Amino acid sequence: MGLKFKKKFAHKSNYGGKRSTASIEYIVIHYTGNKRDTALNNAKYFQGANRNASAHYFVDGGVYIYKSVAVNRVAWSVGGKYNLSGRAGDYYGVCTNTNSLSIEMCNSVAFVPEKVEKQTEELVKFLMKKYHVSSNHVLRHWDVNGKQCPEPWVGADNKQWKSFKKAIGTSSERYTSVKKTSGKEAIRWLQKELNKYTSGSDIAVDGIWGPKTQSKLEIYWKQLGWRKGSYAGKKTCRALYAKRKE
């Protein structure tokens, strides 16, 4: 299809402050809940003041994708709490407005039209690659706070959502070094792997490199008979990918 963008930015009262694009960890899919609406009309609507919501992109399967909020700004898209029962809201408090990009699908009541789905798929793949977001961090609004959005794709075993996730493929970065200054996704990977292959109590998988993460890494090096270092370099990452315990 080929992505073509047009900028029609929302009124400044409808979104938050600046952020580093390095903070982007999630991509969240929404729907507008309207029939026969367009990306352009939605973008124009949010140019009005005090709408109390926003999204980075609007898609309708047409020629253009409309950018409504700059990616280095915080859109107001996934706040609040609706339903945290079952699998709904699994990422509540983890995926936030501050660390996510939001995409609104237009004209998608009851079902998502093929052109809308394909354009959303292409946009998600583009954003995954550009901002180093893995496919398991592509979520529905429902996954974040339990809102019935995008309604045709909600539920723990939704076939349409599973098909969409399959279509966007996998994009899990293979790390060659992880440091205190690395992104949260990289540090979470390290923490998770250290819990698997290192003795002792598990540490929090929170993406924050604190004393416990450093201590756990040093225990791993000791298990392998290696000297201490200051970060997980290529040799350490290779050992973790190889599932080495000793």
N, C-alpha and C positions, 0 to 999 in steps of 0.2 A: 504493500500500500504506500509506503513512504511517508514519513512524518513531516507535516508542515504546521508551523506554529504561528499564532498571532497573539500579540499582547493586548490585553484589555484589562488593565489592573483595577482591582477593587478599591473602593474608597478606604482611606487610611484608618477609618474608625472600625473597619471590619476585620482587621488582622493585628497580630502582635509585633513584637520587636525583631531586631536583627538576630541572626544566629550564624555560626559557621556551618558551611555545608558538610564539614567533617562530622557534625553531630547527627546527620541523617542516618538512621539505622533501620527504618521501616517504611514501607509503602502501603497505604491503606486505600482500599476500594470502597466507594460509596455509590449510591444512586440518588437522583433528585426526587424520585417519587412522583414524577409528572409524566403524563402522556404527551407525545408529540412536541415536547419542548426541545430547544436547541442549545448548543454550547454557547453560541453568540448571545442569545437572549438571557441565559443565566449569567454570563459575564457582565452584561449590561445591568442586570438587576443588582449585582453586588457592587456596582459603581455608585449606587445610592448609599447614603450614610446610615449608620446604626442598624445594619442587618443582623448583627450579633453572631455572625458565622462567616465562614469562607472556605475555599479550597484552592489548591495550587493550580489544578487543571480541570477543564470541562471537555468531555468528549461526546460526540453524537454520531460518529461514523462518517461525518462529512469531510470536506476538503481540509479543514483546519481544526487543530486542537487549540483551544483558547487558554492562555496563561492568565490566571486571575490574581495570583499572589506569587511574588518572586520566591524562588527556592531558598534564598537566604533570609527569608522572613517566616515567622511562625503563623501558620493558618489556624483558625479556630474551627477544628473539624472533629476532634475525637474526645472532647471534654464531656463531663457528666457521667452518670452511672444509671443504666437502665435495668439490666437483668444479668446477674452473675451466677445463675443456677446452671448446673450441668457444665457444658463446655463453653457456654456464652461468657464473654468477658475474660477469657483465659489470659489475655495480655493487659488486663486492667492495671493501671499504675506502672506498667513496664513500657508499653508503647504510649507515647504522649504527643501532644501538639508540638512540643519542642524538638522531638527526635524523629518526626515522621513527615512524609509527603502524602498529600491526599488527592485522589482522583475521583471526580464525580461523573458517573455515567448518566447521560440524559435519555429520555424516552425509553425507559426500561421498567415500566410497571408490568407485573405479572411474568414477563420474560425479558431477557436481554437480547435485542436484535443482533443478528450475526455481524453486521458492519460495526456496531458499537463494541461488541466483544472483541473483534479482531483489532480494532484500533486501540482499545484498552490494552490488549495483549502486547501489541507492538510498542506502545508507550511504556508499559511496565518493563519490558526487556531493555529498552533504551535507558531507563532510569536505574535499573539494577546494575547495568554495566558502568554507567557514568558515576554513580555514587557508591558502588561496591556493596550493594544490598543483596544478601543471599535470598533464594526463593522461599525459604522457610520464614523470612521476615516480610513476605508479602501477605497482607492480612485483609480481612473484611472489617468494616466498622463493627459488626457483630462480635468479632473476635476480641475487640478492644474494650467495649463497654456494654455489650449485650443488646445494642439497638438493632432493630429488625432492618438492617441495611447492609448491603443491597438486598432487598427483600427476596428477589428470585434466587439468591445464592446463599441464604442463611441456613444454619443447621449443622450439626456435627457430621452428618453423612450426606451432604448435598452433592449430588452427581454433577451438576453444572459447575460447581466450584472446584470439584476434583478434576474435572476436565480442563478448566482454566489453568489450574496449578500445573497440570501435566504439560499444557501447551507452552507455558513460560519457561519450562525446563528447570534445570538446577544451575545455580551459580554460587557454589560454595568456594570461597577463596582458599587456596592452599598456602599456608603461611610459611615463610622462611625465617622469620624472626618476629618476636613479640617483646615489646619493651613497655616500661611504665607510661611512655608517651603514645603508645599505640591506641587505636580506636577501641571502643568498648566491645565491639564484636570480636576482635582479635583476642582481647584479654579474657572474654568469656570462654572462647574456644580453649585457651590455655588452661584456665581454671577447671573446665570440665574434663579435659584430658588428664590433668594432674590428679584429679579425684579418682579417675579410672585406674591409673597405673602407679600410684604412690600409696604407701602404707600410711596409717593414721586416720584421724577424723577428716571428713570432707570439709572443704572451705566453701564459702559462698560463691556462687557463679553470678556475680553482679557487675562484671566489667570494670571493677575498680581495683587497681593494683595497690594493695595495702601490705602491711607486715606479714599477714597470714599467707598471702599469695607468694611473697618472696620466700618465706620459710618453707612452704610446700615445694617450691621449685628447688630449693637447696636440698631438701630431703630426697627429691628425685635424682639430683646429681649424685648424692651420696650412694643411693641404691645402685647407680651405674658405675660407681667408682671414679667419678669425675671430680675435678676441682670446682669450687664455687665460682660463680660469675655474677654479673649484674643483671643479665636479661637472658631470655630464651633465644639463642641464636639458631643458625641453620642446623647444626649438629643435634641440638635438643629437639627441634621441631621434627627432624627426620626420625628421631627415636620415638617420639610420641605417635607419629603417623604409622610407624612400624609396630606399635603396641608393645614396645619394650618395657619390661618391669625391672630388669636387672642386666 
